[in-house]
Amino acid sequence: MMAEELAGLLEPTVERLGYELADLEVRLGGKGGLIRLFIDKEDGIGLEDCEKVSLAVSALLDVEDPIPGNYNLE
């Protein structure tokens, strides 16, 4: 799955939570991969915001399972 396709999958969930998906970094392959989301909102982002988005995105990725293999979500 390409980064653009993954962004299309994740963006509606992030926006429903009240955030903007500012950027997405995807590095897959090897023994593991990385999916890193950068979020923003008008009032700024705190740790609780990151936790909220991480939980929602993790659940979505578990259900949709768009990426084979192991990866870390940040």
Predicted model as a PDB file, atoms N, CA, C, CB and O in Angstrom, pLDDT in the B-factor column:
MODEL        1                                                                  
ATOM      1  N   MET A   1       0.852  -1.181   0.000  1.00 61.00           N  
ATOM      2  CA  MET A   1       0.000   0.000   0.000  1.00 61.00           C  
ATOM      3  C   MET A   1       0.893   1.238   0.000  1.00 61.00           C  
ATOM      4  CB  MET A   1      -0.967   0.002   1.230  1.00 61.00           C  
ATOM      5  O   MET A   1       1.835   1.342   0.785  1.00 61.00           O  
ATOM      6  N   MET A   2       0.589   2.142  -0.866  1.00 83.00           N  
ATOM      7  CA  MET A   2       1.356   3.379  -0.983  1.00 83.00           C  
ATOM      8  C   MET A   2       0.931   4.372   0.096  1.00 83.00           C  
ATOM      9  CB  MET A   2       1.176   3.999  -2.382  1.00 83.00           C  
ATOM     10  O   MET A   2      -0.164   4.269   0.649  1.00 83.00           O  
ATOM     11  N   ALA A   3       1.802   5.328   0.387  1.00 87.00           N  
ATOM     12  CA  ALA A   3       1.528   6.331   1.420  1.00 87.00           C  
ATOM     13  C   ALA A   3       0.254   7.116   1.118  1.00 87.00           C  
ATOM     14  CB  ALA A   3       2.709   7.290   1.551  1.00 87.00           C  
ATOM     15  O   ALA A   3      -0.509   7.439   2.028  1.00 87.00           O  
ATOM     16  N   GLU A   4       0.023   7.422  -0.158  1.00 90.00           N  
ATOM     17  CA  GLU A   4      -1.171   8.187  -0.534  1.00 90.00           C  
ATOM     18  C   GLU A   4      -2.443   7.396  -0.243  1.00 90.00           C  
ATOM     19  CB  GLU A   4      -1.118   8.568  -2.023  1.00 90.00           C  
ATOM     20  O   GLU A   4      -3.436   7.949   0.229  1.00 90.00           O  
ATOM     21  N   GLU A   5      -2.402   6.098  -0.530  1.00 92.00           N  
ATOM     22  CA  GLU A   5      -3.560   5.241  -0.258  1.00 92.00           C  
ATOM     23  C   GLU A   5      -3.797   5.117   1.242  1.00 92.00           C  
ATOM     24  CB  GLU A   5      -3.361   3.847  -0.881  1.00 92.00           C  
ATOM     25  O   GLU A   5      -4.939   5.141   1.700  1.00 92.00           O  
ATOM     26  N   LEU A   6      -2.730   4.985   1.994  1.00 93.00           N  
ATOM     27  CA  LEU A   6      -2.851   4.878   3.441  1.00 93.00           C  
ATOM     28  C   LEU A   6      -3.374   6.183   4.034  1.00 93.00           C  
ATOM     29  CB  LEU A   6      -1.501   4.511   4.067  1.00 93.00           C  
ATOM     30  O   LEU A   6      -4.193   6.163   4.953  1.00 93.00           O  
ATOM     31  N   ALA A   7      -2.911   7.300   3.522  1.00 94.00           N  
ATOM     32  CA  ALA A   7      -3.422   8.602   3.977  1.00 94.00           C  
ATOM     33  C   ALA A   7      -4.914   8.714   3.692  1.00 94.00           C  
ATOM     34  CB  ALA A   7      -2.660   9.761   3.292  1.00 94.00           C  
ATOM     35  O   ALA A   7      -5.666   9.223   4.522  1.00 94.00           O  
ATOM     36  N   GLY A   8      -5.344   8.249   2.538  1.00 94.00           N  
ATOM     37  CA  GLY A   8      -6.771   8.263   2.204  1.00 94.00           C  
ATOM     38  C   GLY A   8      -7.600   7.415   3.145  1.00 94.00           C  
ATOM     39  O   GLY A   8      -8.758   7.735   3.415  1.00 94.00           O  
ATOM     40  N   LEU A   9      -7.019   6.334   3.646  1.00 96.00           N  
ATOM     41  CA  LEU A   9      -7.710   5.471   4.601  1.00 96.00           C  
ATOM     42  C   LEU A   9      -7.770   6.107   5.987  1.00 96.00           C  
ATOM     43  CB  LEU A   9      -7.019   4.112   4.680  1.00 96.00           C  
ATOM     44  O   LEU A   9      -8.794   6.027   6.666  1.00 96.00           O  
ATOM     45  N   LEU A  10      -6.680   6.734   6.404  1.00 96.00           N  
ATOM     46  CA  LEU A  10      -6.573   7.258   7.770  1.00 96.00           C  
ATOM     47  C   LEU A  10      -7.174   8.649   7.961  1.00 96.00           C  
ATOM     48  CB  LEU A  10      -5.139   7.294   8.172  1.00 96.00           C  
ATOM     49  O   LEU A  10      -7.673   8.964   9.041  1.00 96.00           O  
ATOM     50  N   GLU A  11      -7.130   9.470   6.935  1.00 97.00           N  
ATOM     51  CA  GLU A  11      -7.550  10.868   7.053  1.00 97.00           C  
ATOM     52  C   GLU A  11      -8.976  11.049   7.566  1.00 97.00           C  
ATOM     53  CB  GLU A  11      -7.424  11.536   5.726  1.00 97.00           C  
ATOM     54  O   GLU A  11      -9.181  11.889   8.442  1.00 97.00           O  
ATOM     55  N   PRO A  12      -9.970  10.314   7.076  1.00 97.00           N  
ATOM     56  CA  PRO A  12     -11.325  10.513   7.603  1.00 97.00           C  
ATOM     57  C   PRO A  12     -11.431  10.255   9.119  1.00 97.00           C  
ATOM     58  CB  PRO A  12     -12.291   9.601   6.867  1.00 97.00           C  
ATOM     59  O   PRO A  12     -12.155  10.966   9.817  1.00 97.00           O  
ATOM     60  N   THR A  13     -10.730   9.265   9.613  1.00 97.00           N  
ATOM     61  CA  THR A  13     -10.753   8.969  11.047  1.00 97.00           C  
ATOM     62  C   THR A  13     -10.100  10.090  11.836  1.00 97.00           C  
ATOM     63  CB  THR A  13     -10.047   7.638  11.338  1.00 97.00           C  
ATOM     64  O   THR A  13     -10.626  10.523  12.861  1.00 97.00           O  
ATOM     65  N   VAL A  14      -8.958  10.557  11.363  1.00 97.00           N  
ATOM     66  CA  VAL A  14      -8.250  11.647  12.042  1.00 97.00           C  
ATOM     67  C   VAL A  14      -9.118  12.909  12.055  1.00 97.00           C  
ATOM     68  CB  VAL A  14      -6.888  11.932  11.349  1.00 97.00           C  
ATOM     69  O   VAL A  14      -9.206  13.590  13.078  1.00 97.00           O  
ATOM     70  N   GLU A  15      -9.749  13.219  10.939  1.00 97.00           N  
ATOM     71  CA  GLU A  15     -10.594  14.410  10.848  1.00 97.00           C  
ATOM     72  C   GLU A  15     -11.841  14.296  11.713  1.00 97.00           C  
ATOM     73  CB  GLU A  15     -10.993  14.656   9.407  1.00 97.00           C  
ATOM     74  O   GLU A  15     -12.277  15.290  12.293  1.00 97.00           O  
ATOM     75  N   ARG A  16     -12.424  13.103  11.811  1.00 97.00           N  
ATOM     76  CA  ARG A  16     -13.594  12.910  12.674  1.00 97.00           C  
ATOM     77  C   ARG A  16     -13.265  13.203  14.131  1.00 97.00           C  
ATOM     78  CB  ARG A  16     -14.124  11.483  12.539  1.00 97.00           C  
ATOM     79  O   ARG A  16     -14.134  13.613  14.900  1.00 97.00           O  
ATOM     80  N   LEU A  17     -12.021  12.993  14.504  1.00 97.00           N  
ATOM     81  CA  LEU A  17     -11.580  13.268  15.870  1.00 97.00           C  
ATOM     82  C   LEU A  17     -11.276  14.749  16.094  1.00 97.00           C  
ATOM     83  CB  LEU A  17     -10.349  12.438  16.193  1.00 97.00           C  
ATOM     84  O   LEU A  17     -11.015  15.166  17.222  1.00 97.00           O  
ATOM     85  N   GLY A  18     -11.308  15.542  15.027  1.00 97.00           N  
ATOM     86  CA  GLY A  18     -11.081  16.979  15.147  1.00 97.00           C  
ATOM     87  C   GLY A  18      -9.660  17.424  14.838  1.00 97.00           C  
ATOM     88  O   GLY A  18      -9.249  18.510  15.247  1.00 97.00           O  
ATOM     89  N   TYR A  19      -8.904  16.597  14.122  1.00 97.00           N  
ATOM     90  CA  TYR A  19      -7.512  16.909  13.822  1.00 97.00           C  
ATOM     91  C   TYR A  19      -7.292  16.935  12.316  1.00 97.00           C  
ATOM     92  CB  TYR A  19      -6.571  15.889  14.486  1.00 97.00           C  
ATOM     93  O   TYR A  19      -8.124  16.466  11.540  1.00 97.00           O  
ATOM     94  N   GLU A  20      -6.163  17.488  11.926  1.00 97.00           N  
ATOM     95  CA  GLU A  20      -5.732  17.482  10.536  1.00 97.00           C  
ATOM     96  C   GLU A  20      -4.564  16.510  10.412  1.00 97.00           C  
ATOM     97  CB  GLU A  20      -5.332  18.919  10.053  1.00 97.00           C  
ATOM     98  O   GLU A  20      -3.644  16.533  11.230  1.00 97.00           O  
ATOM     99  N   LEU A  21      -4.598  15.668   9.402  1.00 97.00           N  
ATOM    100  CA  LEU A  21      -3.461  14.805   9.111  1.00 97.00           C  
ATOM    101  C   LEU A  21      -2.470  15.652   8.318  1.00 97.00           C  
ATOM    102  CB  LEU A  21      -3.894  13.499   8.314  1.00 97.00           C  
ATOM    103  O   LEU A  21      -2.601  15.799   7.102  1.00 97.00           O  
ATOM    104  N   ALA A  22      -1.473  16.212   9.016  1.00 96.00           N  
ATOM    105  CA  ALA A  22      -0.540  17.154   8.403  1.00 96.00           C  
ATOM    106  C   ALA A  22       0.480  16.452   7.515  1.00 96.00           C  
ATOM    107  CB  ALA A  22       0.177  17.950   9.477  1.00 96.00           C  
ATOM    108  O   ALA A  22       0.890  16.994   6.489  1.00 96.00           O  
ATOM    109  N   ASP A  23       0.892  15.244   7.908  1.00 96.00           N  
ATOM    110  CA  ASP A  23       1.873  14.513   7.115  1.00 96.00           C  
ATOM    111  C   ASP A  23       1.827  13.047   7.525  1.00 96.00           C  
ATOM    112  CB  ASP A  23       3.306  15.103   7.301  1.00 96.00           C  
ATOM    113  O   ASP A  23       1.331  12.708   8.599  1.00 96.00           O  
ATOM    114  N   LEU A  24       2.336  12.204   6.680  1.00 95.00           N  
ATOM    115  CA  LEU A  24       2.372  10.770   6.941  1.00 95.00           C  
ATOM    116  C   LEU A  24       3.678  10.228   6.394  1.00 95.00           C  
ATOM    117  CB  LEU A  24       1.148  10.038   6.304  1.00 95.00           C  
ATOM    118  O   LEU A  24       4.013  10.435   5.227  1.00 95.00           O  
ATOM    119  N   GLU A  25       4.408   9.534   7.248  1.00 94.00           N  
ATOM    120  CA  GLU A  25       5.669   8.906   6.850  1.00 94.00           C  
ATOM    121  C   GLU A  25       5.464   7.396   6.900  1.00 94.00           C  
ATOM    122  CB  GLU A  25       6.863   9.355   7.782  1.00 94.00           C  
ATOM    123  O   GLU A  25       5.031   6.859   7.920  1.00 94.00           O  
ATOM    124  N   VAL A  26       5.773   6.715   5.810  1.00 91.00           N  
ATOM    125  CA  VAL A  26       5.615   5.267   5.732  1.00 91.00           C  
ATOM    126  C   VAL A  26       6.929   4.667   5.257  1.00 91.00           C  
ATOM    127  CB  VAL A  26       4.441   4.872   4.780  1.00 91.00           C  
ATOM    128  O   VAL A  26       7.421   4.994   4.177  1.00 91.00           O  
ATOM    129  N   ARG A  27       7.488   3.789   6.073  1.00 90.00           N  
ATOM    130  CA  ARG A  27       8.696   3.044   5.714  1.00 90.00           C  
ATOM    131  C   ARG A  27       8.430   1.579   6.022  1.00 90.00           C  
ATOM    132  CB  ARG A  27       9.965   3.574   6.489  1.00 90.00           C  
ATOM    133  O   ARG A  27       8.386   1.182   7.186  1.00 90.00           O  
ATOM    134  N   LEU A  28       8.255   0.789   4.994  1.00 84.00           N  
ATOM    135  CA  LEU A  28       7.951  -0.627   5.168  1.00 84.00           C  
ATOM    136  C   LEU A  28       9.051  -1.470   4.559  1.00 84.00           C  
ATOM    137  CB  LEU A  28       6.596  -0.979   4.540  1.00 84.00           C  
ATOM    138  O   LEU A  28       9.777  -1.028   3.669  1.00 84.00           O  
ATOM    139  N   GLY A  29       9.160  -2.682   5.049  1.00 78.00           N  
ATOM    140  CA  GLY A  29      10.153  -3.595   4.503  1.00 78.00           C  
ATOM    141  C   GLY A  29      11.117  -4.048   5.577  1.00 78.00           C  
ATOM    142  O   GLY A  29      11.110  -3.544   6.700  1.00 78.00           O  
ATOM    143  N   GLY A  30      11.936  -4.997   5.213  1.00 73.00           N  
ATOM    144  CA  GLY A  30      12.893  -5.530   6.165  1.00 73.00           C  
ATOM    145  C   GLY A  30      12.195  -6.295   7.274  1.00 73.00           C  
ATOM    146  O   GLY A  30      11.175  -6.945   7.048  1.00 73.00           O  
ATOM    147  N   LYS A  31      12.747  -6.212   8.467  1.00 76.00           N  
ATOM    148  CA  LYS A  31      12.183  -6.931   9.609  1.00 76.00           C  
ATOM    149  C   LYS A  31      10.975  -6.231  10.211  1.00 76.00           C  
ATOM    150  CB  LYS A  31      13.233  -7.113  10.669  1.00 76.00           C  
ATOM    151  O   LYS A  31      10.249  -6.823  11.009  1.00 76.00           O  
ATOM    152  N   GLY A  32      10.760  -5.014   9.848  1.00 78.00           N  
ATOM    153  CA  GLY A  32       9.633  -4.256  10.387  1.00 78.00           C  
ATOM    154  C   GLY A  32       9.494  -2.964   9.627  1.00 78.00           C  
ATOM    155  O   GLY A  32      10.323  -2.622   8.785  1.00 78.00           O  
ATOM    156  N   GLY A  33       8.459  -2.270   9.929  1.00 87.00           N  
ATOM    157  CA  GLY A  33       8.221  -1.018   9.240  1.00 87.00           C  
ATOM    158  C   GLY A  33       7.814   0.058  10.226  1.00 87.00           C  
ATOM    159  O   GLY A  33       7.787  -0.152  11.438  1.00 87.00           O  
ATOM    160  N   LEU A  34       7.501   1.208   9.673  1.00 91.00           N  
ATOM    161  CA  LEU A  34       7.125   2.356  10.478  1.00 91.00           C  
ATOM    162  C   LEU A  34       6.024   3.121   9.767  1.00 91.00           C  
ATOM    163  CB  LEU A  34       8.341   3.266  10.751  1.00 91.00           C  
ATOM    164  O   LEU A  34       6.108   3.396   8.570  1.00 91.00           O  
ATOM    165  N   ILE A  35       5.001   3.457  10.518  1.00 93.00           N  
ATOM    166  CA  ILE A  35       3.970   4.381  10.057  1.00 93.00           C  
ATOM    167  C   ILE A  35       3.951   5.507  11.072  1.00 93.00           C  
ATOM    168  CB  ILE A  35       2.547   3.682   9.912  1.00 93.00           C  
ATOM    169  O   ILE A  35       3.641   5.288  12.242  1.00 93.00           O  
ATOM    170  N   ARG A  36       4.281   6.711  10.630  1.00 95.00           N  
ATOM    171  CA  ARG A  36       4.343   7.866  11.531  1.00 95.00           C  
ATOM    172  C   ARG A  36       3.380   8.933  11.042  1.00 95.00           C  
ATOM    173  CB  ARG A  36       5.788   8.432  11.621  1.00 95.00           C  
ATOM    174  O   ARG A  36       3.493   9.425   9.919  1.00 95.00           O  
ATOM    175  N   LEU A  37       2.429   9.286  11.904  1.00 96.00           N  
ATOM    176  CA  LEU A  37       1.456  10.320  11.585  1.00 96.00           C  
ATOM    177  C   LEU A  37       1.870  11.624  12.248  1.00 96.00           C  
ATOM    178  CB  LEU A  37       0.038   9.903  12.034  1.00 96.00           C  
ATOM    179  O   LEU A  37       2.351  11.641  13.381  1.00 96.00           O  
ATOM    180  N   PHE A  38       1.674  12.705  11.525  1.00 97.00           N  
ATOM    181  CA  PHE A  38       1.857  14.042  12.068  1.00 97.00           C  
ATOM    182  C   PHE A  38       0.495  14.707  12.030  1.00 97.00           C  
ATOM    183  CB  PHE A  38       2.937  14.868  11.264  1.00 97.00           C  
ATOM    184  O   PHE A  38      -0.100  14.866  10.965  1.00 97.00           O  
ATOM    185  N   ILE A  39       0.004  15.094  13.200  1.00 97.00           N  
ATOM    186  CA  ILE A  39      -1.325  15.680  13.284  1.00 97.00           C  
ATOM    187  C   ILE A  39      -1.224  17.123  13.759  1.00 97.00           C  
ATOM    188  CB  ILE A  39      -2.227  14.861  14.226  1.00 97.00           C  
ATOM    189  O   ILE A  39      -0.215  17.536  14.331  1.00 97.00           O  
ATOM    190  N   ASP A  40      -2.292  17.881  13.511  1.00 97.00           N  
ATOM    191  CA  ASP A  40      -2.324  19.277  13.927  1.00 97.00           C  
ATOM    192  C   ASP A  40      -3.765  19.661  14.218  1.00 97.00           C  
ATOM    193  CB  ASP A  40      -1.707  20.206  12.841  1.00 97.00           C  
ATOM    194  O   ASP A  40      -4.709  19.029  13.743  1.00 97.00           O  
ATOM    195  N   LYS A  41      -3.904  20.704  15.006  1.00 96.00           N  
ATOM    196  CA  LYS A  41      -5.197  21.348  15.229  1.00 96.00           C  
ATOM    197  C   LYS A  41      -4.920  22.780  15.630  1.00 96.00           C  
ATOM    198  CB  LYS A  41      -6.045  20.601  16.321  1.00 96.00           C  
ATOM    199  O   LYS A  41      -3.795  23.124  15.992  1.00 96.00           O  
ATOM    200  N   GLU A  42      -5.927  23.602  15.567  1.00 94.00           N  
ATOM    201  CA  GLU A  42      -5.766  25.038  15.785  1.00 94.00           C  
ATOM    202  C   GLU A  42      -5.135  25.370  17.143  1.00 94.00           C  
ATOM    203  CB  GLU A  42      -7.109  25.721  15.672  1.00 94.00           C  
ATOM    204  O   GLU A  42      -4.295  26.265  17.231  1.00 94.00           O  
ATOM    205  N   ASP A  43      -5.531  24.661  18.188  1.00 94.00           N  
ATOM    206  CA  ASP A  43      -5.039  24.944  19.544  1.00 94.00           C  
ATOM    207  C   ASP A  43      -3.700  24.283  19.843  1.00 94.00           C  
ATOM    208  CB  ASP A  43      -6.055  24.492  20.563  1.00 94.00           C  
ATOM    209  O   ASP A  43      -3.184  24.436  20.950  1.00 94.00           O  
ATOM    210  N   GLY A  44      -3.134  23.566  18.911  1.00 95.00           N  
ATOM    211  CA  GLY A  44      -1.889  22.848  19.128  1.00 95.00           C  
ATOM    212  C   GLY A  44      -2.155  21.415  19.572  1.00 95.00           C  
ATOM    213  O   GLY A  44      -3.295  21.036  19.838  1.00 95.00           O  
ATOM    214  N   ILE A  45      -1.114  20.643  19.646  1.00 97.00           N  
ATOM    215  CA  ILE A  45      -1.217  19.217  19.941  1.00 97.00           C  
ATOM    216  C   ILE A  45      -0.499  18.907  21.248  1.00 97.00           C  
ATOM    217  CB  ILE A  45      -0.630  18.372  18.788  1.00 97.00           C  
ATOM    218  O   ILE A  45       0.606  19.387  21.502  1.00 97.00           O  
ATOM    219  N   GLY A  46      -1.157  18.093  22.070  1.00 96.00           N  
ATOM    220  CA  GLY A  46      -0.563  17.619  23.311  1.00 96.00           C  
ATOM    221  C   GLY A  46      -0.493  16.098  23.313  1.00 96.00           C  
ATOM    222  O   GLY A  46      -0.930  15.440  22.368  1.00 96.00           O  
ATOM    223  N   LEU A  47       0.051  15.565  24.367  1.00 97.00           N  
ATOM    224  CA  LEU A  47       0.212  14.118  24.484  1.00 97.00           C  
ATOM    225  C   LEU A  47      -1.131  13.393  24.423  1.00 97.00           C  
ATOM    226  CB  LEU A  47       0.928  13.773  25.784  1.00 97.00           C  
ATOM    227  O   LEU A  47      -1.233  12.336  23.802  1.00 97.00           O  
ATOM    228  N   GLU A  48      -2.151  13.946  25.056  1.00 97.00           N  
ATOM    229  CA  GLU A  48      -3.486  13.322  25.032  1.00 97.00           C  
ATOM    230  C   GLU A  48      -4.046  13.246  23.618  1.00 97.00           C  
ATOM    231  CB  GLU A  48      -4.454  14.100  25.928  1.00 97.00           C  
ATOM    232  O   GLU A  48      -4.723  12.280  23.267  1.00 97.00           O  
ATOM    233  N   ASP A  49      -3.768  14.262  22.809  1.00 97.00           N  
ATOM    234  CA  ASP A  49      -4.217  14.253  21.416  1.00 97.00           C  
ATOM    235  C   ASP A  49      -3.552  13.109  20.651  1.00 97.00           C  
ATOM    236  CB  ASP A  49      -3.906  15.606  20.735  1.00 97.00           C  
ATOM    237  O   ASP A  49      -4.204  12.398  19.887  1.00 97.00           O  
ATOM    238  N   CYS A  50      -2.261  12.945  20.867  1.00 96.00           N  
ATOM    239  CA  CYS A  50      -1.522  11.872  20.194  1.00 96.00           C  
ATOM    240  C   CYS A  50      -2.060  10.507  20.605  1.00 96.00           C  
ATOM    241  CB  CYS A  50      -0.018  11.966  20.513  1.00 96.00           C  
ATOM    242  O   CYS A  50      -2.206   9.610  19.775  1.00 96.00           O  
ATOM    243  N   GLU A  51      -2.348  10.361  21.878  1.00 97.00           N  
ATOM    244  CA  GLU A  51      -2.884   9.093  22.376  1.00 97.00           C  
ATOM    245  C   GLU A  51      -4.247   8.791  21.764  1.00 97.00           C  
ATOM    246  CB  GLU A  51      -2.992   9.124  23.904  1.00 97.00           C  
ATOM    247  O   GLU A  51      -4.514   7.662  21.351  1.00 97.00           O  
ATOM    248  N   LYS A  52      -5.096   9.795  21.710  1.00 97.00           N  
ATOM    249  CA  LYS A  52      -6.447   9.632  21.149  1.00 97.00           C  
ATOM    250  C   LYS A  52      -6.393   9.191  19.686  1.00 97.00           C  
ATOM    251  CB  LYS A  52      -7.238  10.948  21.268  1.00 97.00           C  
ATOM    252  O   LYS A  52      -7.093   8.261  19.286  1.00 97.00           O  
ATOM    253  N   VAL A  53      -5.564   9.860  18.898  1.00 97.00           N  
ATOM    254  CA  VAL A  53      -5.440   9.529  17.477  1.00 97.00           C  
ATOM    255  C   VAL A  53      -4.786   8.164  17.301  1.00 97.00           C  
ATOM    256  CB  VAL A  53      -4.627  10.607  16.738  1.00 97.00           C  
ATOM    257  O   VAL A  53      -5.201   7.381  16.446  1.00 97.00           O  
ATOM    258  N   SER A  54      -3.775   7.878  18.099  1.00 96.00           N  
ATOM    259  CA  SER A  54      -3.075   6.600  18.001  1.00 96.00           C  
ATOM    260  C   SER A  54      -4.018   5.432  18.256  1.00 96.00           C  
ATOM    261  CB  SER A  54      -1.911   6.555  18.987  1.00 96.00           C  
ATOM    262  O   SER A  54      -3.987   4.441  17.526  1.00 96.00           O  
ATOM    263  N   LEU A  55      -4.843   5.536  19.270  1.00 97.00           N  
ATOM    264  CA  LEU A  55      -5.788   4.460  19.579  1.00 97.00           C  
ATOM    265  C   LEU A  55      -6.792   4.247  18.451  1.00 97.00           C  
ATOM    266  CB  LEU A  55      -6.527   4.766  20.878  1.00 97.00           C  
ATOM    267  O   LEU A  55      -7.088   3.110  18.084  1.00 97.00           O  
ATOM    268  N   ALA A  56      -7.311   5.339  17.904  1.00 97.00           N  
ATOM    269  CA  ALA A  56      -8.304   5.235  16.825  1.00 97.00           C  
ATOM    270  C   ALA A  56      -7.677   4.678  15.550  1.00 97.00           C  
ATOM    271  CB  ALA A  56      -8.934   6.609  16.542  1.00 97.00           C  
ATOM    272  O   ALA A  56      -8.259   3.811  14.898  1.00 97.00           O  
ATOM    273  N   VAL A  57      -6.497   5.171  15.197  1.00 97.00           N  
ATOM    274  CA  VAL A  57      -5.823   4.719  13.976  1.00 97.00           C  
ATOM    275  C   VAL A  57      -5.386   3.259  14.125  1.00 97.00           C  
ATOM    276  CB  VAL A  57      -4.598   5.621  13.659  1.00 97.00           C  
ATOM    277  O   VAL A  57      -5.497   2.479  13.179  1.00 97.00           O  
ATOM    278  N   SER A  58      -4.897   2.895  15.291  1.00 95.00           N  
ATOM    279  CA  SER A  58      -4.491   1.511  15.537  1.00 95.00           C  
ATOM    280  C   SER A  58      -5.671   0.559  15.363  1.00 95.00           C  
ATOM    281  CB  SER A  58      -3.899   1.368  16.947  1.00 95.00           C  
ATOM    282  O   SER A  58      -5.535  -0.498  14.746  1.00 95.00           O  
ATOM    283  N   ALA A  59      -6.817   0.929  15.902  1.00 96.00           N  
ATOM    284  CA  ALA A  59      -8.021   0.097  15.763  1.00 96.00           C  
ATOM    285  C   ALA A  59      -8.427  -0.018  14.302  1.00 96.00           C  
ATOM    286  CB  ALA A  59      -9.184   0.678  16.590  1.00 96.00           C  
ATOM    287  O   ALA A  59      -8.792  -1.100  13.842  1.00 96.00           O  
ATOM    288  N   LEU A  60      -8.369   1.085  13.572  1.00 95.00           N  
ATOM    289  CA  LEU A  60      -8.717   1.069  12.146  1.00 95.00           C  
ATOM    290  C   LEU A  60      -7.766   0.160  11.366  1.00 95.00           C  
ATOM    291  CB  LEU A  60      -8.682   2.499  11.565  1.00 95.00           C  
ATOM    292  O   LEU A  60      -8.205  -0.630  10.530  1.00 95.00           O  
ATOM    293  N   LEU A  61      -6.473   0.274  11.640  1.00 93.00           N  
ATOM    294  CA  LEU A  61      -5.489  -0.560  10.938  1.00 93.00           C  
ATOM    295  C   LEU A  61      -5.654  -2.032  11.295  1.00 93.00           C  
ATOM    296  CB  LEU A  61      -4.067  -0.101  11.270  1.00 93.00           C  
ATOM    297  O   LEU A  61      -5.416  -2.899  10.454  1.00 93.00           O  
ATOM    298  N   ASP A  62      -6.059  -2.326  12.534  1.00 92.00           N  
ATOM    299  CA  ASP A  62      -6.308  -3.721  12.920  1.00 92.00           C  
ATOM    300  C   ASP A  62      -7.478  -4.304  12.140  1.00 92.00           C  
ATOM    301  CB  ASP A  62      -6.582  -3.822  14.427  1.00 92.00           C  
ATOM    302  O   ASP A  62      -7.433  -5.461  11.723  1.00 92.00           O  
ATOM    303  N   VAL A  63      -8.516  -3.515  11.944  1.00 93.00           N  
ATOM    304  CA  VAL A  63      -9.710  -3.990  11.235  1.00 93.00           C  
ATOM    305  C   VAL A  63      -9.452  -4.084   9.735  1.00 93.00           C  
ATOM    306  CB  VAL A  63     -10.904  -3.059  11.507  1.00 93.00           C  
ATOM    307  O   VAL A  63      -9.746  -5.107   9.116  1.00 93.00           O  
ATOM    308  N   GLU A  64      -8.911  -3.034   9.156  1.00 91.00           N  
ATOM    309  CA  GLU A  64      -8.697  -2.988   7.704  1.00 91.00           C  
ATOM    310  C   GLU A  64      -7.503  -3.847   7.267  1.00 91.00           C  
ATOM    311  CB  GLU A  64      -8.482  -1.542   7.254  1.00 91.00           C  
ATOM    312  O   GLU A  64      -7.515  -4.398   6.166  1.00 91.00           O  
ATOM    313  N   ASP A  65      -6.497  -3.964   8.096  1.00 88.00           N  
ATOM    314  CA  ASP A  65      -5.285  -4.745   7.840  1.00 88.00           C  
ATOM    315  C   ASP A  65      -4.714  -4.484   6.440  1.00 88.00           C  
ATOM    316  CB  ASP A  65      -5.582  -6.233   8.006  1.00 88.00           C  
ATOM    317  O   ASP A  65      -4.546  -5.416   5.653  1.00 88.00           O  
ATOM    318  N   PRO A  66      -4.412  -3.200   6.129  1.00 88.00           N  
ATOM    319  CA  PRO A  66      -3.944  -2.878   4.779  1.00 88.00           C  
ATOM    320  C   PRO A  66      -2.465  -3.159   4.537  1.00 88.00           C  
ATOM    321  CB  PRO A  66      -4.211  -1.447   4.498  1.00 88.00           C  
ATOM    322  O   PRO A  66      -2.002  -3.102   3.398  1.00 88.00           O  
ATOM    323  N   ILE A  67      -1.720  -3.464   5.602  1.00 85.00           N  
ATOM    324  CA  ILE A  67      -0.275  -3.611   5.474  1.00 85.00           C  
ATOM    325  C   ILE A  67       0.152  -4.973   6.002  1.00 85.00           C  
ATOM    326  CB  ILE A  67       0.461  -2.482   6.226  1.00 85.00           C  
ATOM    327  O   ILE A  67      -0.059  -5.275   7.177  1.00 85.00           O  
ATOM    328  N   PRO A  68       0.745  -5.792   5.158  1.00 80.00           N  
ATOM    329  CA  PRO A  68       1.221  -7.096   5.631  1.00 80.00           C  
ATOM    330  C   PRO A  68       2.472  -6.936   6.491  1.00 80.00           C  
ATOM    331  CB  PRO A  68       1.513  -8.030   4.439  1.00 80.00           C  
ATOM    332  O   PRO A  68       3.252  -6.001   6.305  1.00 80.00           O  
ATOM    333  N   GLY A  69       2.647  -7.836   7.412  1.00 80.00           N  
ATOM    334  CA  GLY A  69       3.859  -7.821   8.232  1.00 80.00           C  
ATOM    335  C   GLY A  69       3.746  -6.932   9.436  1.00 80.00           C  
ATOM    336  O   GLY A  69       2.677  -6.413   9.757  1.00 80.00           O  
ATOM    337  N   ASN A  70       4.881  -6.762  10.104  1.00 85.00           N  
ATOM    338  CA  ASN A  70       4.938  -5.981  11.322  1.00 85.00           C  
ATOM    339  C   ASN A  70       5.373  -4.542  11.036  1.00 85.00           C  
ATOM    340  CB  ASN A  70       5.886  -6.633  12.318  1.00 85.00           C  
ATOM    341  O   ASN A  70       6.135  -4.279  10.106  1.00 85.00           O  
ATOM    342  N   TYR A  71       4.876  -3.633  11.848  1.00 89.00           N  
ATOM    343  CA  TYR A  71       5.258  -2.229  11.745  1.00 89.00           C  
ATOM    344  C   TYR A  71       4.971  -1.565  13.082  1.00 89.00           C  
ATOM    345  CB  TYR A  71       4.497  -1.509  10.581  1.00 89.00           C  
ATOM    346  O   TYR A  71       4.178  -2.064  13.881  1.00 89.00           O  
ATOM    347  N   ASN A  72       5.616  -0.452  13.311  1.00 91.00           N  
ATOM    348  CA  ASN A  72       5.356   0.374  14.479  1.00 91.00           C  
ATOM    349  C   ASN A  72       4.531   1.571  14.051  1.00 91.00           C  
ATOM    350  CB  ASN A  72       6.676   0.821  15.159  1.00 91.00           C  
ATOM    351  O   ASN A  72       4.751   2.141  12.982  1.00 91.00           O  
ATOM    352  N   LEU A  73       3.582   1.949  14.891  1.00 92.00           N  
ATOM    353  CA  LEU A  73       2.748   3.122  14.649  1.00 92.00           C  
ATOM    354  C   LEU A  73       3.183   4.204  15.617  1.00 92.00           C  
ATOM    355  CB  LEU A  73       1.225   2.795  14.811  1.00 92.00           C  
ATOM    356  O   LEU A  73       3.198   4.004  16.832  1.00 92.00           O  
ATOM    357  N   GLU A  74       3.534   5.342  15.066  1.00 92.00           N  
ATOM    358  CA  GLU A  74       3.928   6.493  15.891  1.00 92.00           C  
ATOM    359  C   GLU A  74       3.053   7.674  15.556  1.00 92.00           C  
ATOM    360  CB  GLU A  74       5.416   6.853  15.683  1.00 92.00           C  
ATOM    361  O   GLU A  74       3.216   8.747  16.136  1.00 92.00           O  
TER     362      GLU A  74                                                      
ENDMDL                                                                          
END                                                                             
